């Protein structure tokens, strides 16, 4: 079967995407779980020895009513820091002098809303895959406080984030959900919660009230934690808390038990305004428990204590008189019950340790050897003796208190050790699914590597030997062997396995695909050892040598791949790409100067689309092996018509172009600080987005939009030029409407709106430009000789994508887009054309610059830097598919625009139809190598200390990058088919 190298590469990348998806399904496992059954079971009785205890039932509740006020993204310094003192005076008074207990609750990554709600209410550690489920939360089947409260007859009312309604669809007697993903709204989303308060607080027909406020989080996503909107929002929350607290105090006068008001956050907020990763600002949240039961004595100073966020589930359960959720891994916050009698304290601690020990028994086969379990047994034995002495009544109160204090310390130590044991085993990997996914990815990568020489040849075609009799027999044997292995694994597996749960048809498809890829790889290897060939029989005659760019491409790729094995290099990966791009510019400078000043003996290689040669990168990727007649990869005849033909200003521009590109890259590095170690440092982006410099940001945005038009319009048709001009004007109007920039006649931004009309106005022109470009491409297929229509059509598609990126990027990032277009123009006019680089070399350069501009935008390998506000530009409600597409495009706009420019450059420059196929193959290869090797690295590092905070987010980014690459390869292949037909 003969395939073009582009089609072959696209197929391999699609297979890799399937393999990565299967690997992710096994790598992001289900957390420690005790099952979904919640049948009533008797609570553990109080330990007793030699006497019968009458404490066999659950303890009575400590509070008559509980109000949970959850403020999204309430990080600890918003309450306990200077902002809290300034904007939340009532809360600060309660923290410092009132009847309250203050905590800094640590949230485990991923620090996104849905997993954190699960942690608060179940006490368990949600799986990292809940980052994806956060977009569409399923019903929570795991044992939790809300379900227990409903089963106990508690009447629960909820207002706020609709995620709660999805998690608990039939648990609330009254509710009103608000959309959590429409981040442009930070006013109505909270007003829709507060409007119910006056009515609800006057009623007596509820036991638990849950309020989830989203406005603070939305301000963070749109403007960051330093936004001037943060202060008024905190003041608003402070006023609401005062209203709730005073209402609860007035009702307590005739009640037997006090009420509890819990102020908490689900996660924090990074310095960029996002969340999802593991920085201190994202994981440390405020937790304040307010109740008259915590009344303090004069001089009682209480500093915030550090606890785990999962501790709230056990504490709420004890406070409401409910069983602790079975999957809970948290400990009771002892300060809540420290004023209770000693017997009650020990009873509460015993219930918590019994629950944790049962969870340990279900998840750890050798639980008896765990230090926490041994400590629990010692504590229970001491507790039993204490109860016996207490019931006998022959001992002094002081002796009982001293012995009780000892038992209490034993219990607290046991709780700490049990929690550590469960945390270490917080998840179980689906090793079988991970192994199959890894095999698929490595098989696809092996086929790409084996196909390098022929994929980058002049014909850019490969012969894939899948239909030969030998291959068919080998395929059948491999399929039978894999089927037998599947049966053995699924019947012997102790834990659930995703592949084993699939229907036989789907599982058989996975095994058939694995066998087919293995068969193709073995056939290719057989041909190599049998005839010194790889997937073909007639390689072109040539000699080979590596050029400097070939060596740089090879060493840069290898170095980048090796750096992914260290957590620090992943956190600061932007530094790797900045170094590679700068080194590339210096190498190009050396190549240009050597040619200009040393003569034609050092002439650059000949453009492969004008001859029969192909790039030296092929040699770098295939190793030292060559056919019996050799391969001509880098050598090209002397061509004095390239740089020697340039005179005057053009020649000087060629000499200066690498330095111009270096200057642009250095300027962009100062715009957005990213990574971890230096993310807190001030940069131009923070300076521009501050409220004091809105005029400067407005001028910069206007100039950037003007430069975008100048750089893009030159190759567009008249219709597209007009659409581009109106579209860019609409972008400025949109940013002015939402308050990011100002019009010259506008002194402030009082009339702020959502900008929906303005954004949709721009969308019309984006779609119009894309439609015009597609029409020109179709026209070029009908009129075979119309080369101009094809190039104009491709450029108009590129222009439409540029316009969309300008709309979605934040105003201070518009210079990133401008300089990206400027670098593309400089590289095209003064480097790639004069030096006549080959398709593979140009492709590697486009890929490297695309990755660098991904980080120039302010992105990193942290989930917190994903700008989800881009997914709601022009939307008045949350629509899942458009929101996900817009967010993904805004995040990966750098790589996408550089890949689109690559298609335009090769289509306009190549005289041979195989250039795009070679480019597609090379692009797929340089994307596949890091992703494939990283999967192997992550598998070996799955028990690393930073696996969830550093390596796992990077794994999600690699999976998404591979998906984007698959889409780009399909686009490359489609454009190649268009060129072939034309």
N, C-alpha and C positions, 0 to 999 in steps of 0.2 A: 504494500500500500504506500503510494507516494503522497507526501503531504508537503505543503509549503512550510518553511520554518516558522512563519508567523502563526499559522493555524496549529502547528505542532506545539509551539510554546504556549499559546492560549489554552490548549487542551491540558497541558501539563500543569499550568497554574490553577485552572479550575479544579483539577484533581487535588492539588495541594490545598486549596481552600476547603474541599470536603474533608481531607485528612486533618487539617487544623481544627475544623469544627468538631470532628470526632474526638480529637485529642483534648480540646477544651471541655467537652462534655464529660470526659473522664477525669481531667485534671481539677476542675472546679467541682468538688464533691459535695455530697450532702453532709451537713454538720452532724455532730454527735446528736443522736436522736433516740428517743425512747418509745416511738410509735405514735400513732394518731388516736389510739383508743383512750377514752377518758371516762371509762366506767367507774362508778363510785367504789372506793376501797377504803377500808378503815385506816385512820391515821395511826402512825406508830405510837403505842402507849408510852407513858412515862416509865423509864427503867425503874425496877423495884427489886429488892432482894430481901426475902424473909418477911415481907409485908405486902399487902395488896394496895396498890395505888388507885385512887378514884379518878385520876387524870388520864382517861383513855380517849376522850373526844378532842376535837380541835379546840384550841383556845378561842374565847370570844373575841370579837373585833375590838380594836383599840380606838377606832374612829367611826363616828356615825355617818359622815359624808366625806367623800374624797373628790377634790377638783384637781385635774391634771391640766396645767397650762403649759403646753409645749410650744415654744417659740423656735421655729426653724432657723438653724445656723446661729444659735445663741452660744457663742464661744465664751469662755470663762472671763476674759478681761472686759467683756461688755457689761458684766455685772459686778465683778470684784475689782476692776481696774478703774482708771481715771474716767472713762466714758460712763461707767455705772454711777460714780459719784456725781458727775455733772448732769446726766440725763435721767437717772433713775433714783431720785432722792428717797422715795418711800421704800423701795426695795433695799437700798443701802442702809436705811435706818433699821429695817428688820434684820438684815444680815449682821449689823454691828451691835445693836442694842435690843432688838425685839425677840419675840418667841420664835426662834427659827434655828434650823441646823443647816449649815452651808457645806457643800461638797464640790469638788472638781471631779466630774465624772469622765473617765477616759473611755472613749469610743474606739473600738477596734476597726481597722479598715475592712471592707470599703465603707467610707464615711459618706454614704448617700442615704436618703430618707427611709426607703422601705426596709432595708436590712437593719437600720437603727431602731425603727419602731418594733420590729420583731425582737431585737435584743432587749429592748425595754420591757416588753410584755411577756416574753417567754423565758428570759434569762439565758438563752442559748447564744452561741456564736454563729450568726448566719454565714452561709457559704459565699465565696467571692462572686459566684455566678449571679448572685442577687443584684449585682450592678446592672445586668441586662434585664432581669425581671423587674427592676425598679420602674421601667417604662410602662409596664402593664402588670400590676401586682395581682397574683392569683389569691384565691381564698386561703387563709392561714389555717391549716389542719393541725398544726403542732399545738400541744397543750400550752395554754397561756392564761394570763390573769383575766382578760375580758371574758373569755369563754367560761372560766371558773365562776366569775362573778354572776354571769347570766344564769348559770346552772344553780347557783345559790339563791336565786330570786332577786338579785340586785337589779334595780332599774337604771339603765345607762343611757345617757344623752350625749350626743357628739355633734360638734360643729367644727368645720375646718377642712383640711386636706382630704380629698376624696380617696386617697390611698387607704385610709382607715375603713371606708365603706367597702372597698374591694376586699380588704383583708377580713373584715367581719360583716358580711352582707346581711345577716339576720340577727344581730346582737343588740342593736340600739332601738329603744322605744321611740326615739325621735332623733333625726339627724338632718344635716344640711351640708353637703360636700361642695368644696370649691376645687377648681382645677389647679393642680400643683405645678404644671409645666409651663404655664403662660407667664413667663418671668418678667414680661414688660409691665405687668400690673402689680403694684405694691400698695395700692390704696383700697380698691374695691374688694380685693381678695381678703383683707382683714376686716373691712366694714361689714362684709357678709357674715362674719363670725360674731362681731361685737353687737350687731343689731338684735341678737336673740337674748343677750345677757339680762337686760332689765326684766324681761318676762320670766326667764327661767329662775333667776335668783329669788324671785318672790314666791315661787312654787315650792311645795314640799313633797312632790311626787317623784323624786329621783334620789338615787344613792351615789352615783358616780357621774361626774360631768367631765368630759374631755374636750379641750379646746386646742386646736392646732393652727397657729398663726404662721403665715407664709411670707408676709411682706418683707421682713428683714432679710430672708434668704434671697428674695427676688432683687432687692436693692444690691446685695452683694454680687449677684450674677451680672447685673447691668452696669454697676458703677464701682464696686469694690468696697472694702471695709473702711476706707478713708473718705467715702462719699459724704457730702453734707446732709444727705438724706438719712444717714444712720442715726444721728442724734434725735431728730424729731420722731423717728419710728420707735426708738428706745423709750422716749418720753411717753409716747402713746401706750406702749406696753406697760409702763410703770403705772399710768393712770388706770388701766384695766385691772391690773393686779390689785391696786388699792381698792377699787370698787368691789371686787370679788371678796377680798379679805374682810373688809368692813361688813359686808353682807353676811358672811359666815360667822363673824363674831356676834352680830346681833341675834342670830338664830341659836347660838350656843347657850344663851341664857336660860332657856327652858329645856335643854337637851341633857341627857345623861352622859353622853360621850362627846369629846371635842371633835372638831372637823380637821381635815388635813388639806392644805393647799400645796401642791407640788409644782414648782416652777422649774422647768428643765429645757434643755435643747437636745435635738437628736444628733447633731454634729456641729462642728465649728465652721470657720470660714478662713480660707487661705488669704494671703496678702493680695492675691489677684482677684479674690471674690468668689472663687469656686470652692469645691470640696470633693472628696472622694479618695484622697490619698492619706498619708500618715504623718503629715507635719504636725507640730505641736498646736498650731492654730486650728487645725482641722479636727484633731482627736480630743482636745480638752474642751469640755462643755460645762456650763454652769448648772448646778442642781441645788435648789433651795427648798427645804421642807419647812412649811410654816404651819404652826399649830399652837394653841394655848397649852398643849401638853408639854411643850418644850420651853416653858417660861424659865428664864434664867434669873439667877440671883445677882445682887449687886456685885460688880467687879468680875463677873463671869465673862471672860473674853474667849470667844470661840472662833478660831481660825478655820478656813475651809480645809477639809480633809480630802485626800485623794482616794477615790473609790473607782471601781469598775462600773461602767454603765449597766452591765447585766445584773448588778446588785439590787437594782430598783425592783425587779420582778419579785424576788423573795421578800423584800421589805413591804411592798404593797400587799402581797398575799397575807403576811402576818397582820398587817394593819387592818385589813378587811375581814380577817377571820376565815381565810380561804386556804385550801391545800396549795402548797408550793408547786408550780408547774413541773412536770416530770423531767423535762429537758433542761431545766434551769442549771446553769453552771456558776451562778453568782452566790454571794454570801449576804446574809442579813446585815444591814447597816446597824451595828450594835448601838450606836448613839441614840437610835430611835427608842430603844427599850431599856436603856441603862438605868432609868429611874423606876422601872417596874420592880416588884419584889424578886428576890433571888430565885425563888422556885419558878416563877414565870420566865425569867431570863434563861434559865437552863432548859426549860421546856421549849422555848423558841429555838435555841441553838441546837437542841437535840433533833427537832423536826427538820431543820435545815441540813444537818450532817447525815441523817438517815436518807433524805432525798438524794443528796450527792453520792452517798455510798451505793445506793441502788443504781443510779445512773452509771457509776464506775463499773459495777458488776456487769451491766449489759453491754458495755463498750470495750472493756479490757479483760481478756481471758485470764490473765494472771493478776487479777485485782488484789488477791490476798497478799501479794508481795509488795504492793504499793505502800509507801510510807504513810500516805494519807489515810488509807484504810486501817492500818495498824494503829495509827494515832486515834482514829475514831473508836476502835474497840477499847482502847485504854480509857478514853474519855467516857464512854458509855459505862464501863465498869466502875469508874469513880463516881459517876452520876448515880448509879444504882446504890452504891454505899451511902451517898449523901441522902438519897430519898429514904433509905432505911433508917438512918439516924434521925432524920427529920420527923418521920412518922412515929418513931419510938418516943420522942419528946423528952428524953433523958439528958439532953446535951444543952449547953448554954448557947445563946444566940450568937455570941462572938465566935465560938468554935464552929458553929454551923456556917457563919458568914465566911470565915477564913477558908474552910474546906470548900464551900461553894465558889469562892473566888478562884481557888486552884482548879476546880472542875471547869469553870468558865474559861480560864486561860487555855486549858487542854482543848476545849471545844473550838475556841478561836484558832488555835494552831492547826487543829484537824481540818477546819473549814479552809484555811489558807492552803494546806497541802493537798486536799482533795481537789480544790479548784485548779491548782497547778497541774495535777495529774490529768484532769479532764481537758484543760487547755492544750496540753501537749498532744492530746489525741482528739483535738477538736474536729478533725475531718479524716475521712477515709478515701483514699484515691481509688478510682476505677482503673486499675492497672491494665486490664485487658483492653479497654477502649483506648487508653493512652498508647498502648503498644501498637494496636492496629492503625491508629491515626498516624503515629510516627513512621510506621512502615510505608504507608501510602505516600507521605510527604517525601521520605528519602528515596523511594522508587521513582517518583516524578522528577526529583532533583537529579538522580543518577541518569535518567533518560536525557535530561537537558544537557548534562555534562558530556555524555557520550555522543550527543548530536552536534557538538560545537563545530568541528571542522567543516561538515557539510552544510550546517545551518548558516554559516557565515561565508560560504563560497559564493561564486558569481551567480549560480542558479538558485541558491537558497532553498533547496528542496532536500527531503530526507526520505529514505526508503525504510518504512517500519515493517518488519517481517512478522506480522501477526497471523497471516492466513496460510502459511506454509504447512505441509503435513507434519513436520517435526514440531513446529510451534503448537499446532493443534493438539498433538499427543501430549506434549509437555504441559499445555494448559489444562488438559483433562486430569492428569495426574496431580498437578498442583492444587486444582480445585477440590479433588477428593481429599487430599491431605489436609487442606485448610478446613474443610467441612468436618473432618474427624477431629481436628484440634478444637474447633468451635464447640462440638458436642462435649468433648472431655472437659473443657474449661467451664462451660455453663452448668454441667452436672456436678462439678467438683467445687464450684465457687461457694464460699461461705457467705459472702455479701452480695448485694444486688449489683448487677452489671447492666449497663445501658444496652450493649450489643445483644446480650442474652435476652433482653426484654423485647427486642424488635421482632416483627413477624419474620417468618422464615424467608419470605421473598426478598425483604429488604436486607436481611443479614446475608442471604445468598448473593445479592448484588454486590455487597461490599467484598465478599470473599472472591467473587468472580473478577471484580476490578483489581483486587490485590494480585490474583493469579495472572491476569493478563499483563499487568505491568511488570511483574517478576519474569514472566515469559519473554517479554520484549527486551528486558535488560539482559537476560541470559543469552538470548540470540545475538544481541549486539556484542557482548563480550566474546562469544564464540567466534564471531567473524573477525574480531580484533586479533585473537590468538591464532586463528587459522590462516588468515590471509593478510594480516597487518592493516586491516581496513576497519572502518567504523560506520555501519549502516549504509555503506555504498561500496562500489567496487572500482570506481575510476576516479580517484582524486586528481585534481589538476596538478600539473608539474610546476614546481616552484621551489625556491629556497626560502629559508626563514631566518629572521633575526628579530629581536625585541627592540622596539623604540622606547624612548624614555616615558612616553605617555602610557604605553602598554605596561611597562614595569610599575609605574605609579598606580595604574588602575588595579593591577593584580595585588600589589602590596597594600594599597589602601583598602581594598575589599577584605583581604585576609586580616589586616589589622583591626578593622571595624568588627569583624565577626569575633575575633578573639577577645576584644574588649567587652563583649556582651556577657562574659562569664564573671564579671566583677560588678558588684552592686553600685560602687561609686561611679564607675564608667557609665552605667545605665542611667543613674540619676543626672549625670552631667554629660549625656551623649551629645548634646549640642556642641560641646567643645570639640568632640571628635570630628563632627562635620565641618565646623568652622576651620579646623586645622587642615582637613583634606581639601577644602575649597581654596584656602589660601595657598597651600602647597601646589595645587593645580595651576593657579594663576602664576606662580613663580616658575613652574615648569614651562608654561606657555610663553612666558617672557623670555626664558632662556632659549627656547626653540626659535622664537622670532629674531632675537638678537644674533643668535648663531648664524641663522640663514642670511640676515642682512649684512653682517660684518665679516663672515667667513667665506661667503660665496656659495655657488650652486652645489658643491660637493656635499653640503649638508642640507640639501633641499628636502622639504617635507615630503611625506608619502603622497602618492597620487590618489585622487578621489576614487573610491572603489566603484562608484556608479558610472564612471566614465571608462573603466577598463575591466580587466578580468581578475584584478587582485582583490583580496579582502584583508581585514585588519589583523595586526599583530596581537590583538587581544585574544584571538582564537588560539594562538600558540600559548599564551599565558594560561588559558583555561584548559587546554588539552594536555599541557605538560610538554616534555621533551620529545614525546613520541611523534614520529612523522612517517608518512608512507615511504615506500622504497624509492620514490622519485622526489620526495621532499615537498614542502609546501611554501609557496611564496606569500608571506603574510604582511611583511612590513616594507619590503624593498619596492621601490618605485623608480622609474627612470627620471632623469633630470627634467625639470619643468620650469624653465626660466620665466614663464608667463604668469607666475603667481605674484610673489612679492616684488620681483624685479620690475614688473610692469607698473607698479605704483610709484607715483612721483608727488612731491610737494606735500600739501596738507594730509592727503590720504596716507602717505607713508608714515608721517609723524603720528597720525591717529592709530595706525597699526602698532607702532612702537609704544604708544602710551596706553593702549586699551587694557592690558593686564593690570596696570596700576590704577586705572579708573575703576575697574571691577573690584580690586582690593579696597579702594577707598569707599566704595558703596557698601561692601561687606562690613567694613569697620564701623561705618555710620549706623548700619542696621543693628549691629551688636549692642550699641548704646541705647537703642530704642526700647527694647524689652529685655529685662533680666529674667532668666528662666533657670530651670534646674532646681536644685535644693540649696546648695551652699551659699549662693549669692542672690537668690531670689528676693531676699528682703532688702537688698540695696536699692537706693533710689535710681531711677532711670528716666529717660526722656518721656516714656509713656506715662509714668506717674505724674510727672510735671505737667504734661499736656492735659491730662484728664482731671486735674484738680480744678475746683470751681474758680480759683483766682486767675486761671489762664485760659478761660473759655474763648476769649477773643483771639488769642494766639492759635488755639486749636481750630477755630473757625477759618482763619486765614490759611493755615496749613492744609486744611481739608479742601478749601476752594482751589488752592494752587495744585494740590494733588489730583483732584478731579480734572482740572484743566490739562495737566500733563498727561493723564491717562488718555484723554481725547486726542491729544497731539500724537502720542506714540502709537495709538491703535488705528486711527481713522485713515492713515495713508494708503492702505490696501483694500479698504472697504468700498462698496458701491455707494452711490449718492444716497440711496434710501437708507442704508445701514448707518451712514454718517449722521443723517438727521436723527435717526432713532437713537444712536449713541449719545448725541448731544442732549436730547431731551431726557434720556435715561439718566445721565450723569447729573443733570439739573434736578431731576426728581430725587436722586440720592441725597443731595444737599438739603432739599426741602424735607425729606424724611428725617434726617438727622436734626434739623432745626425743629421739626414738629415734636420730637421726643425729648428735646432739651439738651442734646449733645453739643450743638453749635448754635451760633446766632446769625441772623441776617444783619446787614449793616445798619438798618433802621431800627433794630431791636435792641433794647437796653437790658432786658432780662428774659427769663424763660418762664414767665408766669402761665402762659397759655400752653402748657404741655399736654400733648395727647399721645395716643398710641401710634400715630403715624400710619394707620392701616391703609388709608386711601392713598397716601403718597407712595408707600411701598408697593402696593398693587399697581399703581401707575408705572413704576419701574419694571415690575414683572411683565407687563404688557410689552414693553420695548425689548426686554430680554428674549421673550418668546418670539417676537417679530424678527429680531436679528437672527436667532437660531433657525427660524423658518426660512428666512431668505437664504441663509447659507446652505441649508438642506436642499432647497429648490435649485440652487446653482450646481450642487453636486449631482442631483438627478439629471439636470440639463447636460452636464458633461458626459454622462453615460449615453444619452441619446445622440448627442453630437460628438462622435469619437475624437475629433481633432480639436475640440474646444478645451485646450489646456488652461486657458485663462479662467474660464468659468470654474474649473475644479479648484485652482489655487485660491481664487477669490472666495469660493464657497467655504473652503476649509478655514480661511482666515476670518470669515464672518462668524463661523462657529466658535472659533477661538475668542473673537471679540465679545460674543454673547456671554461666554464663560467669564471673561474679564469683568464685564458689567455686573454680572451676578455676584462675583467675588467682591467688587467694590461696594455693593449694597449690603452684603452680610458682614464684612469686616468692620470692626469698630473704627471710629474716625481717626484715632491716633495711629492705626495700622495702615491707613491708606498710603503713606510713604513706602511701606514694604511692597505694596503692589506696584507703585510707580517705579521704584528702583529695580524691581524684578523685570518689568518691561524694558527699562533702560539697559539693564545688563544683557537681556536677550538681544536687544538691538545692536549693542556694541559687539557682543560675541559673534553675531551673525555677519555684520558688515566688515569687521576688522580682524577676526580670528578664524572662524570656520571657513569662510569663503577664500580668503587669501592663502591660508595654510592647507586648504583642501584635505581636512581630516576625513577619515572614513566614517561609515555609518555607525560602526561599533564604538569608536572613540567619541563621536558626537553624542551617542546615546548614553554612554557612561557619564559624560559631562552634564548632560541634562538631568540625569538621575541624581547626581551629587548636588547640583544646585537646587533641585527640587527638595531634597531632604534638608539642605541648609535653610531654605526659605520656610520650610515647615517650622523650624525653630526660631527663625527671625520673627515670625508672627507672635511669639511668646508661648508657643506650645512646648510641652515637655513630655516625659514618660509618666507623668502623674495625671490621674483622671481629673484632678482639680482644675487643670488648665483648659479643659474642654469648655468652650463658650456655648452653653446651651441656649443663650438668649438669641443666637443667630437662627435657631430653629423656629422662632416665633415671629420673625420679621414679616409683617403683612398678614398675620393670622389673628383673628379675633377670638379664637378658641383653639384648644389643643386638638390637632389632627395628627395622628401618629406617624403615618408614612411621610407626608411632606415635612414634618418637624424633624424626623430622623434624617431625611435626605439633606435638608438645608444645614443641619448641624454637621453632618459628615463632610459635606462639600466645603463649608467654612473652615473646618479643621484641616482638611487635606487640600485646600485650594492651591498651596504652593506646588506640591508634586503634580497635581492635575494640570495646572496651567503650564508647567514646564514640559509635561508629556504632550500636551496639545501643541505647544510651540515646536516640539520635535517633529511631529507629524507634518506641520506646515513647512518646516525647513527642508525636510527630506523630499517632500512632494514637489516643492518649487525648485530644488537644486538638482535632483537626480534625473539622469537620462535613462536609467535602468529601473524596471519595475520591481527589482528585488531588494532595493534599499530599505523599504518599509518592513519587509519580512525579516531582514537581518536586524533592523532596529528593534522590532517586536521581540525577537528571540533574545537579543542581548539585554533588553530591559527586563524581560521575565527572569533571566538568569541572575542578574545582579540583585533583583528583589528576592528571589527564591533562596539564594545561598544563606543570607543572614537569618531568614525566617526558619529554614529547615535546621540549621545548626543550633539556633537558639532553642528550638523545641527539645533537642537532645540535651542541651545544657540545663534547661529547666527541669527535665526529668531527673537528672543526676543531682540537682540542687533542691529537690522538692522538700527537703527537711531543713533547708537553710533558715537562719534566723530572720532574714528579710524576704522570705519567699512571698508573703502576702503583701507586704508594703512596697516592695521594689520590683521583684521579678514578675509577679502576676499582672500588675498593670501594663508592664512592657509586653507581656504575652498577648494581652488584649489588643494593644496597639499593633503588634506584628500581624495578628490575625486580620485586623481591619485594613492594614496596609496591603496585605496580600489580596484581600477582597477588592480593594481599589485597583491593584495591579491587574487582577483578572479582568475587571471592567475596561481598563485601559488597553489591555492586549486584545480584547474583543473589538474595541474601537480601531486599533491599529490594523487588525485583520480586515475589518469592514472597509477601511480606507484603501488598503492594498487591493482588495477585490474591485473597488471602484476604479483604481488606477489601471488594473489589468483589463477591465472591460472597456475603459476609455482608450 
